[in-house]
Amino acid sequence: MAGSTTISNTSNLSKFTSLDQNGCIMAEYIWIDAVSGIRGKTKTLFKEPAGPEDLPEWNFDGSSTGQAPGDNSDVYLRPVAIFPDPIRQKPNIIVLCETWNPDGTPNKYNYRHDCNRVMEANKEQVPWFGLEQEYTVFGVDGWPYGWPKGGFPGPQGPYYCAVGTGNVYCRDIVEAHYKACLYAGIKISGINAEVLPSQWEFQVGPCVGIEMGDHLWTARYLLHRVAEEFGVKISFHPKPIPGDWNGSGLHTNVSTAEMRVEGGMKHIESALEKLSKRHKEHIAVYGSDNELRLTGKHETGSIDTFSYGVANRGASIRIPRECAHKGYGYFEDRRPSSNGDPYQITGIMIETICGGAPSE
């Protein structure tokens, strides 16, 4: 698309992607900013790292990302995970980083640090997570991609897990993202079209402990990068379209080692009792604008009330029917919004049901 400032000119770029890099590696350092956005910049490496510990720290201007004041703006990037880069391809890498202040303390928006401490303190519980990331695709005009301009498609019904023109929108973007995640080694476990037209979901997991947040954040980064190639925008807003349309969530599937074996249902029930007593604390870190989604309608529970039930998608917590039948398995927390931080969500979950980390 000649002259476009919206869509990457991939045909021209492809002339250069196969050029020899003379033994160098392009490392895309990515991090989470003050508003749960993803930032990134590239460093040239001269040898392949064996792990994150082999990578140098870096820094960025935190005053430009809402993470530091202008008179003391350096924020440091500490590598914590490496993924093969599906955009630039091997030997190039994506480097997920934590953010740290110059005084050696974690940045205010470094939610991974506290989450990792909780996971380490409870690692004998072997917490498993599976997150279901819903999102909506928008055109650059701010209207859902594929919708009639200034108008609306037919009511919800034919779009969920659908096939066929008129029922499915922007599958090419979704398929590209799926392949990119597989190339990167992200534990993506599936995709499906969702209830709202132009809304999709991908699932990541099962992942153990801190791995959940690492893989989901990197999958989000790749979704934005793929969307650049198609000239579309990705929205993680929990209520992307006002009115009689489904919102977007980040349903969180949880189990511990004792829940996954015979007799595990009593441990699930114990966890739900603990969760019922901290409903407000969980809602506080389950994403912004979630009150627009958790209305008790459109397959949600009320934001003001904690509830649970077997196979009930209108409850705060759903126990899958299969798990209720077997007497062990996992439960699904349906409260987190699509823009929630997976480190905060999984961290408070394990803190509540297993216990917090010791003081530093």
C-alpha positions in Angstrom: 0.0 0.0 0.0 2.1 2.8 -1.3 2.4 5.9 0.9 0.4 4.2 3.8 1.3 5.2 7.3 -1.1 2.6 8.7 -0.2 -0.7 7.0 3.4 -2.0 7.0 4.7 -2.1 3.4 5.5 -5.8 3.8 6.4 -6.4 0.1 9.2 -3.9 0.3 10.3 -5.1 3.7 10.6 -8.7 2.5 13.5 -7.7 0.2 15.5 -7.1 3.3 14.4 -9.8 5.8 16.6 -12.5 4.3 19.8 -10.4 4.3 22.7 -11.8 6.2 23.1 -10.3 9.7 26.8 -11.1 9.9 26.5 -13.1 13.1 24.5 -10.5 14.9 21.1 -11.0 16.7 18.3 -8.4 16.9 16.9 -8.6 20.5 13.5 -6.9 21.0 13.3 -5.9 24.6 9.6 -5.6 25.6 8.0 -4.4 28.8 4.7 -3.3 30.3 4.1 0.4 30.8 2.0 2.4 33.4 -1.4 1.7 31.7 -0.9 -2.0 30.8 0.4 -1.1 27.3 3.4 -2.9 25.8 6.5 -1.1 24.8 9.6 -2.3 23.0 13.0 -1.4 21.5 15.7 -3.3 19.8 19.3 -4.0 20.9 22.0 -5.7 18.7 23.7 -8.7 20.3 26.9 -10.2 19.1 26.4 -13.7 20.5 23.4 -15.9 21.2 22.4 -15.9 24.9 21.8 -19.2 26.7 19.2 -17.6 28.9 17.9 -14.3 30.3 20.9 -14.1 32.7 23.2 -13.8 29.7 21.5 -10.6 28.5 22.6 -7.2 29.5 20.3 -4.8 31.5 19.1 -1.8 29.5 17.2 1.3 30.3 14.5 3.6 28.8 13.0 7.0 29.4 10.3 6.3 32.0 8.9 9.8 31.8 7.7 9.0 28.3 5.8 5.8 29.5 4.3 7.1 32.8 6.8 5.1 34.9 9.1 7.8 36.2 9.3 11.6 36.7 11.2 13.7 34.1 13.9 14.8 36.6 14.8 11.2 37.3 13.6 9.3 34.3 15.8 6.3 33.8 14.0 3.0 34.3 16.0 -0.2 34.0 15.0 -3.3 32.0 16.0 -6.7 33.5 15.5 -9.6 31.1 13.4 -12.5 32.5 12.3 -14.6 29.5 13.4 -15.1 25.9 11.2 -16.1 22.9 12.2 -16.7 19.3 11.0 -13.7 17.2 8.4 -14.8 14.6 8.4 -11.3 13.0 12.1 -11.1 12.3 12.6 -14.8 12.6 15.7 -16.8 13.8 18.2 -16.0 15.2 16.4 -12.9 16.4 14.6 -12.9 19.8 12.0 -11.2 21.9 13.2 -10.4 25.4 10.5 -9.9 28.1 11.7 -7.6 30.9 10.9 -6.5 34.3 11.2 -2.7 35.1 13.4 -1.5 38.0 14.2 1.9 39.5 17.7 3.3 39.7 17.7 2.7 43.5 17.4 -1.1 43.0 13.7 -1.3 43.8 11.0 -2.7 41.4 9.2 0.0 39.5 5.6 0.8 40.7 4.2 -0.9 37.7 6.4 -4.0 37.9 3.6 -6.4 38.9 5.7 -9.4 37.9 8.1 -9.0 40.8 5.5 -9.5 43.5 3.7 -12.2 41.5 6.9 -14.2 41.2 7.5 -14.0 44.9 4.0 -15.4 45.6 4.6 -18.2 43.1 7.9 -19.1 44.5 6.5 -19.2 48.0 3.8 -21.6 46.9 5.7 -23.6 44.3 5.0 -26.9 46.1 1.4 -26.4 45.3 2.3 -26.4 41.6 -0.3 -23.8 40.5 -1.6 -24.3 37.0 -3.3 -21.6 35.0 -5.1 -21.3 31.7 -6.1 -17.9 30.5 -8.7 -17.2 27.9 -7.9 -13.8 26.2 -10.8 -12.2 24.5 -10.2 -9.1 22.2 -11.9 -7.2 19.5 -10.5 -6.1 16.1 -11.1 -2.5 15.0 -10.3 -0.6 11.8 -8.3 2.6 11.9 -11.6 4.5 11.7 -12.5 3.3 15.2 -15.3 1.0 14.0 -15.2 -2.8 14.5 -13.4 -4.4 11.6 -15.8 -5.8 9.0 -18.9 -4.1 10.4 -21.0 -2.0 8.0 -19.6 1.5 8.1 -21.6 3.5 10.7 -24.0 0.5 11.0 -24.4 -2.8 12.8 -24.4 -6.4 11.8 -27.2 -8.7 12.8 -27.8 -9.6 16.4 -25.5 -12.0 18.3 -26.1 -15.6 17.7 -24.4 -16.8 14.5 -20.9 -15.6 15.3 -19.6 -17.7 18.1 -17.2 -20.4 16.9 -18.7 -19.7 13.4 -17.5 -20.3 9.9 -18.6 -18.7 6.7 -18.6 -15.2 5.1 -20.9 -12.9 7.1 -20.5 -14.9 10.2 -16.7 -14.6 10.7 -14.6 -11.5 10.4 -10.8 -11.1 10.1 -9.8 -14.7 10.4 -6.6 -14.0 8.5 -5.3 -11.8 11.4 -6.2 -14.5 13.9 -4.5 -17.3 12.0 -1.3 -15.2 11.5 -1.2 -14.5 15.3 -1.7 -18.2 16.1 1.2 -19.2 13.9 3.4 -16.4 15.3 2.7 -17.7 18.9 3.5 -21.3 18.0 6.8 -20.2 16.3 7.7 -18.2 19.5 7.1 -21.2 21.7 4.2 -19.6 23.5 1.9 -22.1 25.1 -1.1 -21.1 23.0 -3.7 -23.9 23.3 -6.4 -22.7 20.9 -8.5 -20.0 19.2 -12.1 -19.4 18.5 -14.5 -16.7 17.2 -16.5 -15.1 20.0 -20.1 -14.0 20.5 -19.6 -10.4 19.4 -18.8 -10.1 15.6 -15.1 -9.1 15.2 -14.4 -10.5 18.7 -12.0 -13.4 19.1 -10.4 -15.4 21.8 -7.1 -17.2 22.2 -6.2 -19.4 25.1 -2.8 -19.8 26.7 -1.9 -22.6 29.1 -1.7 -24.7 31.0 1.3 -22.8 32.4 2.9 -23.2 35.8 3.3 -20.2 38.1 4.9 -17.1 36.7 5.1 -18.6 33.2 1.4 -17.8 32.8 2.0 -14.0 32.8 5.1 -14.2 30.7 3.5 -16.2 28.0 0.3 -14.1 27.9 2.0 -10.8 27.8 4.3 -11.9 25.0 1.2 -13.3 23.1 -0.4 -9.8 23.5 2.7 -8.2 22.1 2.6 -10.4 19.1 -1.0 -9.7 18.5 -0.3 -6.0 18.3 2.6 -6.6 16.0 0.6 -8.8 13.6 -2.2 -6.3 13.6 0.3 -3.7 12.4 0.8 -5.7 9.2 -2.9 -5.7 8.5 -3.6 -2.1 9.4 -6.0 -2.9 12.2 -6.2 -2.1 15.9 -6.6 -4.5 18.8 -8.9 -3.6 21.7 -8.7 -5.3 25.1 -11.5 -3.0 26.4 -14.0 -5.1 28.5 -17.0 -3.5 26.8 -15.8 -2.5 23.4 -19.4 -1.8 22.0 -22.0 -0.3 24.3 -25.5 -1.9 24.4 -26.8 -5.4 23.9 -23.4 -6.9 22.9 -21.1 -9.2 24.9 -18.1 -7.8 26.6 -14.5 -9.2 26.7 -13.0 -11.1 29.5 -9.9 -12.8 30.6 -11.4 -16.0 32.1 -8.9 -17.5 34.4 -8.7 -21.3 34.9 -7.0 -22.4 38.1 -5.9 -25.5 39.9 -3.3 -26.6 42.4 -1.8 -30.1 42.7 -4.2 -31.2 45.4 -7.2 -30.1 43.3 -6.1 -32.2 40.4 -6.3 -35.6 42.1 -9.1 -37.7 43.5 -10.8 -35.8 46.4 -9.7 -32.5 44.9 -13.3 -31.0 45.0 -13.0 -30.3 48.8 -9.9 -28.2 48.0 -11.7 -26.4 45.3 -14.6 -25.7 47.6 -12.1 -24.4 50.3 -10.6 -22.1 47.7 -14.0 -20.7 46.7 -14.8 -20.0 50.4 -11.5 -18.0 50.6 -12.3 -16.2 47.4 -15.8 -15.2 48.5 -14.2 -13.3 51.4 -11.9 -11.2 49.2 -14.2 -10.4 46.3 -13.6 -6.6 46.4 -9.8 -7.1 46.6 -9.9 -9.3 43.5 -12.1 -6.9 41.5 -9.8 -4.1 42.3 -7.0 -5.7 40.3 -9.0 -7.5 37.7 -8.9 -4.8 35.1 -10.2 -1.3 34.4 -13.8 -0.4 33.3 -14.9 -3.9 34.4 -18.1 -2.5 35.9 -19.3 -1.9 32.3 -19.0 -5.7 31.7 -19.9 -7.4 34.9 -23.5 -6.4 34.9 -25.1 -9.8 35.5 -26.0 -10.0 31.8 -24.2 -11.3 28.7 -22.8 -14.3 30.5 -21.4 -12.4 33.5 -22.0 -12.3 37.2 -22.6 -9.0 39.0 -19.6 -7.0 40.0 -21.1 -6.4 43.4 -21.7 -10.1 44.3 -19.6 -13.2 44.6 -21.2 -16.4 43.3 -20.3 -19.8 42.0 -22.0 -22.8 40.3 -21.5 -25.8 38.2 -21.5 -25.0 34.5 -23.0 -21.6 35.3 -21.6 -18.8 33.0 -23.6 -16.2 34.9 -21.6 -16.8 38.1 -18.4 -15.3 39.3 -16.8 -18.8 39.4 -17.7 -21.7 37.2 -17.0 -25.2 38.1 -16.9 -27.3 34.9 -19.5 -30.0 34.9 -16.9 -32.7 34.1 -14.9 -31.6 37.2 -18.0 -31.8 39.4 -18.8 -35.2 38.1 -15.2 -36.6 38.6 -14.8 -34.8 42.0 -11.5 -33.1 41.1 -10.0 -30.8 38.4 -10.1 -27.0 38.3 -12.3 -23.9 38.5 -12.8 -20.9 36.2 -12.8 -17.3 37.5 -14.9 -15.4 35.1 -14.5 -12.0 36.7 -11.2 -10.7 35.2 -11.6 -8.3 32.3 -9.8 -8.6 29.0 -7.4 -5.7 29.9 -6.5 -7.2 33.3 -2.8 -7.8 34.1 -2.2 -11.6 34.3 0.5 -11.1 36.9 -1.9 -9.3 39.2 -4.7 -11.8 38.5 -2.7 -15.0 39.1 -0.7 -13.4 41.9 -3.7 -12.5 44.0 -5.4 -15.8 43.2 -2.5 -17.8 44.7 -2.1 -15.3 47.6 -5.8 -15.8 48.5 -6.1 -19.6 48.1 -2.5 -20.6 49.2 -0.9 -17.8 51.1 1.2 -14.7 50.4 5.0 -14.3 50.1 7.1 -13.6 53.1 8.1 -10.0 53.6 11.2 -8.8 51.8 
